[in-house]
Amino acid sequence: MRQDKLNLETHEWAREMLRIGNRAAKRAQEENRKKGIPNVYDFNGHLYYELPNGELTKEDPYPLSREPDSDEEKC
């Protein structure tokens, strides 16, 4: 019989890594807000931008930073 359950040590390690990652992401979001940099989120394959004023939009606040489409001429 195959054992699918994680042992306690592995489970505790995974929870600690998740806690560290969540804390780092939250700090990065807060730092971006202070610097006026939008936070970008992906929900079901759609990008959403949280602007420094808290507004959520699907419109890229930096449209000139996008790479040209494959149809556009590249230099």
Distance bins in CASP14 RR format, pairs under 12 A and 6 or more apart:
PFRMAT RR
TARGET T0000
AUTHOR 0000-0000-0000
RMODE 2
METHOD distances of the structure
MODEL  1
3 10 0 0 0 0 0 1 0 0 0 0 0
5 11 0 0 0 0 1 0 0 0 0 0 0
6 12 0 0 0 0 1 0 0 0 0 0 0
6 13 0 0 0 0 1 0 0 0 0 0 0
6 14 1 0 0 1 0 0 0 0 0 0 0
6 15 0 0 0 0 0 1 0 0 0 0 0
7 13 0 0 0 0 1 0 0 0 0 0 0
7 14 0 0 0 0 0 1 0 0 0 0 0
8 14 0 0 0 0 0 1 0 0 0 0 0
8 15 0 0 0 0 0 1 0 0 0 0 0
9 15 0 0 0 0 0 1 0 0 0 0 0
9 16 0 0 0 0 0 1 0 0 0 0 0
10 16 0 0 0 0 0 1 0 0 0 0 0
10 17 0 0 0 0 0 1 0 0 0 0 0
11 17 0 0 0 0 0 1 0 0 0 0 0
11 18 0 0 0 0 0 1 0 0 0 0 0
12 18 0 0 0 0 0 1 0 0 0 0 0
12 19 0 0 0 0 0 1 0 0 0 0 0
13 19 0 0 0 0 0 1 0 0 0 0 0
13 20 0 0 0 0 0 1 0 0 0 0 0
14 20 0 0 0 0 0 1 0 0 0 0 0
14 21 0 0 0 0 0 1 0 0 0 0 0
15 21 0 0 0 0 0 1 0 0 0 0 0
15 22 0 0 0 0 0 1 0 0 0 0 0
16 22 0 0 0 0 0 1 0 0 0 0 0
16 23 0 0 0 0 0 1 0 0 0 0 0
17 23 0 0 0 0 0 1 0 0 0 0 0
17 24 0 0 0 0 0 1 0 0 0 0 0
18 24 0 0 0 0 0 1 0 0 0 0 0
18 25 0 0 0 0 0 1 0 0 0 0 0
19 25 0 0 0 0 0 1 0 0 0 0 0
19 26 0 0 0 0 0 1 0 0 0 0 0
20 26 0 0 0 0 0 1 0 0 0 0 0
20 27 0 0 0 0 0 1 0 0 0 0 0
21 27 0 0 0 0 1 0 0 0 0 0 0
21 28 0 0 0 0 1 0 0 0 0 0 0
21 29 0 0 0 0 0 1 0 0 0 0 0
22 28 0 0 0 0 0 1 0 0 0 0 0
22 29 0 0 0 0 0 1 0 0 0 0 0
23 29 0 0 0 0 0 1 0 0 0 0 0
23 30 0 0 0 0 0 1 0 0 0 0 0
24 30 0 0 0 0 0 1 0 0 0 0 0
24 31 0 0 0 0 0 1 0 0 0 0 0
25 31 0 0 0 0 0 1 0 0 0 0 0
25 32 0 0 0 0 0 1 0 0 0 0 0
25 39 0 0 0 0 1 0 0 0 0 0 0
25 40 0 0 0 0 0 1 0 0 0 0 0
25 41 0 0 0 0 0 1 0 0 0 0 0
26 32 0 0 0 0 0 1 0 0 0 0 0
26 33 0 0 0 0 0 1 0 0 0 0 0
26 39 0 0 0 0 0 1 0 0 0 0 0
27 33 0 0 0 0 0 1 0 0 0 0 0
27 34 0 0 0 0 0 1 0 0 0 0 0
27 39 0 0 0 0 0 1 0 0 0 0 0
28 34 0 0 0 0 0 1 0 0 0 0 0
28 35 0 0 0 0 0 1 0 0 0 0 0
28 37 0 0 0 0 1 0 0 0 0 0 0
28 39 0 0 0 0 1 0 0 0 0 0 0
28 40 0 0 0 0 0 1 0 0 0 0 0
29 35 0 0 0 0 0 1 0 0 0 0 0
29 36 0 0 0 0 0 1 0 0 0 0 0
29 37 0 0 0 0 1 0 0 0 0 0 0
29 38 0 0 0 0 0 1 0 0 0 0 0
29 39 1 0 1 0 0 0 0 0 0 0 0
29 40 0 0 0 0 0 1 0 0 0 0 0
29 41 0 0 0 0 1 0 0 0 0 0 0
29 50 0 0 0 0 1 0 0 0 0 0 0
29 52 0 0 0 0 0 1 0 0 0 0 0
29 54 0 0 0 0 0 1 0 0 0 0 0
30 36 0 0 0 0 0 1 0 0 0 0 0
30 37 0 0 0 0 0 1 0 0 0 0 0
30 39 0 0 0 0 1 0 0 0 0 0 0
30 50 0 0 0 0 0 1 0 0 0 0 0
30 52 0 0 0 0 0 1 0 0 0 0 0
31 37 0 0 0 0 1 0 0 0 0 0 0
31 39 0 0 0 0 1 0 0 0 0 0 0
31 52 0 0 0 0 0 1 0 0 0 0 0
32 38 1 0 0 1 0 0 0 0 0 0 0
32 39 1 0 1 0 0 0 0 0 0 0 0
32 40 0 0 0 0 1 0 0 0 0 0 0
32 41 0 0 0 0 0 1 0 0 0 0 0
32 49 0 0 0 0 0 1 0 0 0 0 0
32 50 0 0 0 0 1 0 0 0 0 0 0
32 51 0 0 0 0 0 1 0 0 0 0 0
32 52 0 0 0 0 1 0 0 0 0 0 0
32 54 0 0 0 0 0 1 0 0 0 0 0
32 61 0 0 0 0 0 1 0 0 0 0 0
33 39 1 0 0 1 0 0 0 0 0 0 0
33 50 0 0 0 0 1 0 0 0 0 0 0
33 51 0 0 0 0 1 0 0 0 0 0 0
33 52 1 0 1 0 0 0 0 0 0 0 0
33 53 0 0 0 0 1 0 0 0 0 0 0
33 54 0 0 0 0 1 0 0 0 0 0 0
34 52 0 0 0 0 1 0 0 0 0 0 0
35 52 0 0 0 0 1 0 0 0 0 0 0
36 49 0 0 0 0 0 1 0 0 0 0 0
36 50 0 0 0 0 0 1 0 0 0 0 0
36 51 0 0 0 0 1 0 0 0 0 0 0
36 52 1 1 0 0 0 0 0 0 0 0 0
36 53 0 0 0 0 1 0 0 0 0 0 0
36 54 0 0 0 0 0 1 0 0 0 0 0
36 61 0 0 0 0 0 1 0 0 0 0 0
37 49 0 0 0 0 0 1 0 0 0 0 0
37 50 0 0 0 0 1 0 0 0 0 0 0
37 51 0 0 0 0 1 0 0 0 0 0 0
37 52 1 0 0 1 0 0 0 0 0 0 0
37 61 0 0 0 0 1 0 0 0 0 0 0
37 62 0 0 0 0 1 0 0 0 0 0 0
38 47 0 0 0 0 0 1 0 0 0 0 0
38 48 0 0 0 0 1 0 0 0 0 0 0
38 49 1 0 1 0 0 0 0 0 0 0 0
38 50 1 0 0 1 0 0 0 0 0 0 0
38 51 1 0 1 0 0 0 0 0 0 0 0
38 52 1 0 0 1 0 0 0 0 0 0 0
38 53 0 0 0 0 1 0 0 0 0 0 0
38 54 0 0 0 0 1 0 0 0 0 0 0
38 55 0 0 0 0 1 0 0 0 0 0 0
38 56 0 0 0 0 1 0 0 0 0 0 0
38 57 0 0 0 0 1 0 0 0 0 0 0
38 58 0 0 0 0 0 1 0 0 0 0 0
38 59 0 0 0 0 0 1 0 0 0 0 0
38 60 0 0 0 0 1 0 0 0 0 0 0
38 61 1 0 1 0 0 0 0 0 0 0 0
38 62 0 0 0 0 1 0 0 0 0 0 0
38 65 0 0 0 0 0 1 0 0 0 0 0
39 47 0 0 0 0 0 1 0 0 0 0 0
39 48 0 0 0 0 1 0 0 0 0 0 0
39 49 1 0 0 1 0 0 0 0 0 0 0
39 50 1 0 1 0 0 0 0 0 0 0 0
39 51 0 0 0 0 1 0 0 0 0 0 0
39 52 0 0 0 0 1 0 0 0 0 0 0
39 54 0 0 0 0 1 0 0 0 0 0 0
39 55 0 0 0 0 0 1 0 0 0 0 0
39 56 0 0 0 0 1 0 0 0 0 0 0
39 57 0 0 0 0 0 1 0 0 0 0 0
39 61 0 0 0 0 0 1 0 0 0 0 0
40 46 0 0 0 0 0 1 0 0 0 0 0
40 47 1 0 0 1 0 0 0 0 0 0 0
40 48 1 0 0 1 0 0 0 0 0 0 0
40 49 1 0 1 0 0 0 0 0 0 0 0
40 50 1 0 0 1 0 0 0 0 0 0 0
40 51 0 0 0 0 0 1 0 0 0 0 0
40 56 0 0 0 0 0 1 0 0 0 0 0
40 57 0 0 0 0 0 1 0 0 0 0 0
40 58 0 0 0 0 0 1 0 0 0 0 0
40 59 0 0 0 0 0 1 0 0 0 0 0
40 60 0 0 0 0 1 0 0 0 0 0 0
40 61 0 0 0 0 1 0 0 0 0 0 0
40 62 0 0 0 0 0 1 0 0 0 0 0
40 65 0 0 0 0 0 1 0 0 0 0 0
41 47 1 0 0 1 0 0 0 0 0 0 0
41 48 1 0 1 0 0 0 0 0 0 0 0
41 49 1 0 0 1 0 0 0 0 0 0 0
41 50 1 0 0 1 0 0 0 0 0 0 0
41 56 0 0 0 0 1 0 0 0 0 0 0
41 57 0 0 0 0 0 1 0 0 0 0 0
41 58 0 0 0 0 0 1 0 0 0 0 0
42 48 1 0 0 1 0 0 0 0 0 0 0
42 49 0 0 0 0 0 1 0 0 0 0 0
42 58 0 0 0 0 0 1 0 0 0 0 0
43 49 0 0 0 0 0 1 0 0 0 0 0
43 50 0 0 0 0 0 1 0 0 0 0 0
43 56 0 0 0 0 0 1 0 0 0 0 0
43 58 0 0 0 0 0 1 0 0 0 0 0
45 58 0 0 0 0 0 1 0 0 0 0 0
46 56 0 0 0 0 0 1 0 0 0 0 0
46 57 0 0 0 0 0 1 0 0 0 0 0
46 58 1 0 0 1 0 0 0 0 0 0 0
46 59 0 0 0 0 0 1 0 0 0 0 0
47 56 0 0 0 0 0 1 0 0 0 0 0
47 57 0 0 0 0 1 0 0 0 0 0 0
47 58 1 0 0 1 0 0 0 0 0 0 0
47 59 0 0 0 0 1 0 0 0 0 0 0
47 60 1 0 0 1 0 0 0 0 0 0 0
47 61 0 0 0 0 0 1 0 0 0 0 0
47 62 0 0 0 0 0 1 0 0 0 0 0
47 66 0 0 0 0 0 1 0 0 0 0 0
48 54 0 0 0 0 0 1 0 0 0 0 0
48 55 0 0 0 0 0 1 0 0 0 0 0
48 56 1 0 1 0 0 0 0 0 0 0 0
48 57 1 0 0 1 0 0 0 0 0 0 0
48 58 1 0 1 0 0 0 0 0 0 0 0
48 59 0 0 0 0 1 0 0 0 0 0 0
48 60 0 0 0 0 0 1 0 0 0 0 0
48 61 0 0 0 0 0 1 0 0 0 0 0
49 55 0 0 0 0 1 0 0 0 0 0 0
49 56 1 0 0 1 0 0 0 0 0 0 0
49 57 1 0 1 0 0 0 0 0 0 0 0
49 58 1 0 0 1 0 0 0 0 0 0 0
49 59 1 0 0 1 0 0 0 0 0 0 0
49 60 1 0 0 1 0 0 0 0 0 0 0
49 61 1 0 1 0 0 0 0 0 0 0 0
49 62 0 0 0 0 1 0 0 0 0 0 0
49 63 0 0 0 0 0 1 0 0 0 0 0
50 56 1 0 1 0 0 0 0 0 0 0 0
50 57 0 0 0 0 1 0 0 0 0 0 0
50 58 0 0 0 0 0 1 0 0 0 0 0
50 61 0 0 0 0 1 0 0 0 0 0 0
51 57 1 0 0 1 0 0 0 0 0 0 0
51 58 0 0 0 0 0 1 0 0 0 0 0
51 59 0 0 0 0 1 0 0 0 0 0 0
51 60 0 0 0 0 0 1 0 0 0 0 0
51 61 1 0 0 1 0 0 0 0 0 0 0
51 62 0 0 0 0 0 1 0 0 0 0 0
52 61 0 0 0 0 1 0 0 0 0 0 0
53 61 0 0 0 0 0 1 0 0 0 0 0
54 61 0 0 0 0 0 1 0 0 0 0 0
55 61 0 0 0 0 0 1 0 0 0 0 0
57 63 0 0 0 0 0 1 0 0 0 0 0
59 66 0 0 0 0 0 1 0 0 0 0 0
60 66 1 0 0 1 0 0 0 0 0 0 0
60 67 0 0 0 0 0 1 0 0 0 0 0
66 72 0 0 0 0 0 1 0 0 0 0 0
67 74 0 0 0 0 1 0 0 0 0 0 0
68 74 1 0 1 0 0 0 0 0 0 0 0
68 75 0 0 0 0 1 0 0 0 0 0 0
END
